[in-house]
């Protein structure tokens, strides 16, 4: 159950990062700082609980998230989601294209 909570917290963080990338605000620096702290805490949980592949995909996503490029963030997050699903279920019933498509459609 703890791993699932860590993964759900990561999903919530993803939404916050996408919202930030679409927001023009004078508070953006403070928001980024808060998100950075959340990323660090979630990253520690992922490092402890996630598979090696999930950790690798998380680090790739985190680097992309720091750039603020929405498309790149979505691509890396889709790969991360697939790894988390596989880690939780030991099987994979979807693929990268379907996962990316799901997030891009939500964003439009």
C-alpha positions in Angstrom: 0.0 0.0 0.0 2.9 2.4 0.7 4.2 2.0 -2.8 0.8 2.8 -4.3 0.6 6.0 -2.2 4.0 7.1 -3.3 3.0 6.6 -7.0 -0.3 8.4 -6.4 1.6 11.4 -4.9 3.7 11.4 -8.0 0.6 11.6 -10.2 -0.6 14.7 -8.2 2.8 16.3 -8.6 2.6 15.8 -12.3 -0.6 17.8 -12.5 0.9 20.6 -10.5 3.9 20.7 -12.8 1.8 20.8 -16.0 -0.3 23.6 -14.4 2.8 25.6 -13.6 4.2 25.2 -17.1 1.0 26.8 -18.4 0.8 29.6 -15.8 2.4 33.0 -16.1 2.6 34.4 -12.6 4.9 36.6 -10.5 4.8 33.8 -7.9 6.2 31.3 -10.3 9.6 31.2 -8.5 8.0 30.4 -5.1 5.8 27.8 -6.7 8.8 26.2 -8.4 10.6 26.1 -5.1 7.6 24.4 -3.4 7.4 21.9 -6.3 11.1 21.2 -6.0 10.7 20.3 -2.3 7.8 18.0 -3.2 9.8 16.4 -5.9 12.6 15.7 -3.5 10.3 14.0 -0.9 8.5 12.0 -3.5 11.9 11.1 -5.1 13.1 9.7 -1.8 10.0 7.5 -1.6 10.5 6.4 -5.2 14.1 5.6 -4.5 13.2 3.5 -1.5 10.1 1.7 -2.9 10.3 1.8 -6.7 12.0 -0.7 -9.0 15.3 0.2 -10.6 13.5 1.0 -13.9 11.0 3.3 -12.1 13.8 5.1 -10.4 15.6 5.6 -13.8 12.4 6.9 -15.4 11.6 9.1 -12.5 15.0 10.8 -12.8 14.5 11.3 -16.5 11.1 12.8 -15.9 12.4 15.1 -13.1 15.1 16.5 -15.4 12.5 17.1 -18.1 10.1 18.7 -15.5 12.8 21.2 -14.6 13.0 22.4 -18.2 9.4 23.4 -18.3 8.8 22.0 -21.8 5.3 20.5 -21.6 5.7 18.0 -24.4 8.9 16.6 -23.1 7.4 16.4 -19.6 4.5 14.4 -20.9 6.7 12.0 -22.9 8.9 11.3 -19.9 6.0 11.0 -17.6 4.2 8.5 -19.9 7.4 6.3 -19.8 7.4 6.6 -16.0 3.7 5.7 -15.7 4.3 2.6 -17.8 7.2 1.5 -15.5 5.1 2.1 -12.4 2.2 0.1 -13.8 4.6 -2.8 -14.6 6.1 -2.5 -11.1 2.7 -2.7 -9.5 1.2 -5.4 -11.8 4.1 -7.4 -13.2 2.4 -7.1 -16.6 2.0 -4.4 -19.2 -1.3 -4.1 -21.1 -0.7 -0.8 -22.8 2.2 0.9 -24.6 4.0 4.2 -24.7 2.0 5.7 -27.6 -1.3 5.0 -26.0 -0.2 6.4 -22.7 1.3 9.6 -24.3 -1.9 10.0 -26.4 -4.0 9.9 -23.2 -2.1 12.8 -21.6 -1.9 14.9 -24.8 -5.7 14.6 -25.3 -6.3 15.6 -21.7 -4.1 18.7 -22.2 -5.8 19.8 -25.4 
